[in-house]
């Protein structure tokens, strides 16, 4: 008895499959907006520096500072230090996440594009840092576009270990409190392990054994952090 050829069986199967290939396409227009604090470095407006490019530091705050009151941002991190009198040798921008927002869903990369068009930014020296929710944002945006940043400093945040393969060449200094109950230290620890497995040989991980969720005060008070950060450059990779 002759056997039915395999191609015929494949054709029968295809005939029973009602699926067809399609594509969804739609043009969506929306307004992007973020309020932010700005510190320009000393000498930015001096005539002799008219053509000078400056490092850019982007700070992402935590969940407690969301809303539309920029004064809230001065509770922690670089905005707190600047309000107390510190002047960074960089353009420092601190955007505010809208109330009930979440950093990875906000237009931070589009905001960065705008900053680079508006201010005299040295695109080889763009730095990203954030705490808690902002730490999650730092991991997210660094993973999204590692080629945009010279270095990143995520503090008591977390992310997706799978994406660490994209950060194998990015200088990172991570901070976390050993007794953090809001964001367990394992959130940072597993990313550090993933980074090492991906080949990032320069990642630094500082743990404050007795600190709770607030590991950012000690981190941002670490002078060695700022010396290290502003020494990083895409041109040196």
C-alpha positions as semicolon CSV with decimal commas, in nm:
position;residue;x (nm);y (nm);z (nm)
1;X;0,000;0,000;0,000
2;X;0,158;0,334;-0,100
3;X;0,222;0,585;0,177
4;X;0,099;0,943;0,157
5;X;0,393;1,175;0,092
6;X;0,509;1,393;0,381
7;X;0,447;1,718;0,190
8;X;0,081;1,629;0,165
9;X;0,054;1,585;0,540
10;X;0,223;1,922;0,588
11;X;-0,023;2,079;0,347
12;X;-0,317;1,925;0,534
13;X;-0,182;2,064;0,861
14;X;-0,138;2,408;0,709
15;X;-0,491;2,398;0,574
16;X;-0,627;2,335;0,926
17;X;-0,428;2,627;1,077
18;X;-0,647;2,941;1,068
19;X;-0,368;3,177;1,178
20;X;-0,247;3,452;0,947
21;X;0,045;3,689;0,990
22;X;-0,049;4,048;1,061
23;X;0,118;4,368;1,182
24;X;-0,001;4,641;1,416
25;X;0,109;4,996;1,340
26;X;-0,012;5,325;1,483
27;X;0,136;5,673;1,516
28;X;0,089;5,808;1,867
29;X;0,157;6,169;1,963
30;X;0,189;6,264;2,329
31;X;0,343;6,541;2,533
32;X;0,646;6,453;2,745
33;X;0,707;6,654;3,059
34;X;0,926;6,637;3,370
35;X;0,988;6,914;3,622
36;X;1,348;6,927;3,746
37;X;1,604;7,103;3,960
38;X;1,911;7,236;3,781
39;X;2,256;7,326;3,907
40;X;2,496;7,475;3,655
41;X;2,864;7,451;3,749
42;X;3,058;7,757;3,855
43;X;3,195;7,928;3,546
44;X;2,934;7,785;3,311
45;X;2,827;8,132;3,195
46;X;3,175;8,286;3,196
47;X;3,269;8,428;2,854
48;X;3,594;8,233;2,850
49;X;3,396;7,908;2,884
50;X;3,151;7,981;2,604
51;X;3,264;7,674;2,410
52;X;3,336;7,446;2,704
53;X;3,147;7,119;2,745
54;X;3,056;7,001;3,096
55;X;2,986;6,667;3,261
56;X;2,619;6,590;3,328
57;X;2,494;6,420;3,645
58;X;2,135;6,294;3,645
59;X;1,985;6,208;3,986
60;X;1,668;5,999;4,028
61;X;1,496;6,039;4,365
62;X;1,298;5,784;4,566
63;X;0,924;5,716;4,586
64;X;0,867;5,958;4,873
65;X;0,962;6,261;4,664
66;X;0,715;6,209;4,380
67;X;0,465;6,483;4,295
68;X;0,490;6,843;4,176
69;X;0,682;7,008;4,459
70;X;1,048;7,035;4,364
71;X;1,142;7,124;4,722
72;X;1,083;6,760;4,813
73;X;1,387;6,664;4,608
74;X;1,616;6,848;4,849
75;X;1,559;6,587;5,120
76;X;1,822;6,347;4,988
77;X;2,108;6,297;4,748
78;X;2,282;6,559;4,534
79;X;1,995;6,815;4,567
80;X;2,035;6,801;4,946
81;X;2,411;6,850;4,919
82;X;2,372;7,139;4,676
83;X;2,112;7,307;4,897
84;X;2,361;7,279;5,184
85;X;2,627;7,462;4,983
86;X;2,810;7,201;4,781
87;X;2,888;7,283;4,419
88;X;2,953;6,999;4,179
89;X;3,185;7,054;3,880
90;X;2,907;6,940;3,650
91;X;2,560;7,017;3,525
92;X;2,336;6,848;3,783
93;X;1,973;6,776;3,698
94;X;1,721;6,618;3,932
95;X;1,391;6,540;3,758
96;X;1,076;6,476;3,960
97;X;0,866;6,169;3,898
98;X;0,492;6,245;3,889
99;X;0,277;6,130;4,177
100;X;0,199;5,757;4,148
101;X;0,459;5,731;3,871
102;X;0,748;5,485;3,848
103;X;1,086;5,586;3,709
104;X;1,130;5,313;3,445
105;X;0,800;5,426;3,289
106;X;0,893;5,795;3,272
107;X;1,056;5,969;2,968
108;X;1,402;5,993;3,121
109;X;1,587;5,903;2,802
110;X;1,391;6,164;2,604
111;X;1,468;6,409;2,885
112;X;1,837;6,327;2,846
113;X;1,814;6,396;2,473
114;X;1,664;6,737;2,551
115;X;1,931;6,819;2,808
116;X;2,207;6,745;2,560
117;X;2,045;6,985;2,313
118;X;1,977;7,258;2,570
119;X;2,299;7,266;2,771
120;X;2,666;7,232;2,681
121;X;2,697;6,868;2,780
122;X;3,011;6,661;2,740
123;X;2,842;6,348;2,605
124;X;3,147;6,141;2,701
125;X;3,080;6,222;3,067
126;X;2,714;6,161;3,144
127;X;2,650;5,999;3,483
128;X;2,337;5,841;3,628
129;X;2,257;5,780;3,993
130;X;1,949;5,723;4,205
131;X;1,822;5,585;4,534
132;X;1,548;5,334;4,616
133;X;1,289;5,381;4,337
134;X;1,557;5,591;4,169
135;X;1,798;5,300;4,214
136;X;1,557;5,083;4,018
137;X;1,540;5,360;3,759
138;X;1,918;5,379;3,740
139;X;1,943;5,006;3,669
140;X;1,660;5,027;3,414
141;X;1,790;5,320;3,210
142;X;2,151;5,208;3,226
143;X;2,040;4,870;3,090
144;X;1,830;5,039;2,824
145;X;2,114;5,250;2,685
146;X;2,451;5,164;2,841
147;X;2,632;5,343;2,560
148;X;2,489;5,677;2,683
149;X;2,648;5,669;3,028
150;X;3,008;5,693;3,142
151;X;2,917;5,544;3,482
152;X;2,620;5,468;3,705
153;X;2,565;5,459;4,081
154;X;2,250;5,268;4,184
155;X;2,173;5,283;4,557
156;X;1,941;5,034;4,733
157;X;1,765;4,948;4,409
158;X;1,712;4,640;4,197
159;X;1,669;4,520;3,844
160;X;1,668;4,227;3,604
161;X;1,975;3,997;3,621
162;X;1,931;3,898;3,255
163;X;2,001;4,257;3,146
164;X;2,336;4,268;3,326
165;X;2,499;4,120;3,016
166;X;2,438;4,461;2,856
167;X;2,636;4,631;3,136
168;X;2,955;4,429;3,122
169;X;3,154;4,738;3,014
170;X;2,979;5,002;3,227
171;X;3,162;5,130;3,538
172;X;2,926;5,077;3,832
173;X;2,948;5,149;4,203
174;X;2,656;4,996;4,392
175;X;2,553;5,072;4,752
176;X;2,312;4,894;4,985
177;X;2,233;4,865;5,354
178;X;2,279;4,525;5,512
179;X;1,959;4,563;5,717
180;X;1,740;4,714;5,446
181;X;1,386;4,581;5,489
182;X;1,228;4,801;5,219
183;X;1,454;4,675;4,940
184;X;1,642;4,364;5,057
185;X;2,015;4,361;4,994
186;X;1,967;4,055;4,777
187;X;1,818;4,285;4,512
188;X;2,161;4,443;4,459
189;X;2,355;4,127;4,537
190;X;2,205;3,919;4,260
191;X;2,277;4,193;4,006
192;X;2,639;4,216;4,118
193;X;2,675;3,839;4,072
194;X;2,515;3,862;3,727
195;X;2,750;4,145;3,633
196;X;3,054;3,942;3,734
197;X;2,930;3,643;3,535
198;X;2,879;3,873;3,236
199;X;3,242;3,984;3,258
200;X;3,221;4,319;3,438
201;X;3,549;4,306;3,626
202;X;3,538;4,661;3,767
203;X;3,202;4,664;3,945
204;X;3,221;4,792;4,303
205;X;2,970;4,689;4,570
206;X;2,967;4,870;4,905
207;X;2,752;4,728;5,185
208;X;2,687;4,917;5,506
209;X;2,624;4,624;5,743
210;X;2,424;4,819;6,003
211;X;2,235;5,047;5,764
212;X;1,868;5,005;5,685
213;X;1,702;5,150;5,378
214;X;1,892;5,477;5,407
215;X;2,226;5,375;5,265
216;X;2,229;5,682;5,039
217;X;2,334;5,936;5,304
218;X;2,660;5,754;5,369
219;X;2,707;5,679;5,000
220;X;2,669;6,037;4,882
221;X;2,889;6,157;5,169
222;X;3,171;5,938;5,037
223;X;3,422;6,173;4,875
224;X;3,591;5,884;4,698
225;X;3,265;5,822;4,513
226;X;3,266;6,166;4,351
227;X;3,638;6,147;4,267
228;X;3,578;5,811;4,101
229;X;3,259;5,917;3,923
230;X;3,387;6,234;3,760
231;X;3,701;6,050;3,646
232;X;3,494;5,815;3,429
233;X;3,458;5,887;3,058
234;X;3,332;5,703;2,753
235;X;3,650;5,815;2,582
236;X;3,853;5,599;2,825
237;X;3,669;5,274;2,752
